[in-house]
């Protein structure tokens, strides 16, 4: 999760697309140049260890656009394919 947040901060579209599960991956990512990322806080995790095949990460990411503060709170679902963890989608239920 932290690597994907960092990729959003530096607008690394290639990394984000590579770390997205192919069944859920968008064709491209549009970055807003007015967005200033302020921080990431991981709230909770479930599974996601080396021996697991799935994992969840609940996080809050804060950012500003044109001086106005926003936050994204999400419970992300990941699947491990081979040795790589891939982001699938946001879950409706809470951790």
Buried (B, 14 or more C-beta within 10 A) or exposed (E): BEEBBEBBBEBBBEBBBEBBBEEEBEEEBEEEEEBBBEEBEEEEBBEBEEEEEEBBBBBEBBBEEEEEEEEEEBBBBBBBEEEEBBBBBEBEEEE
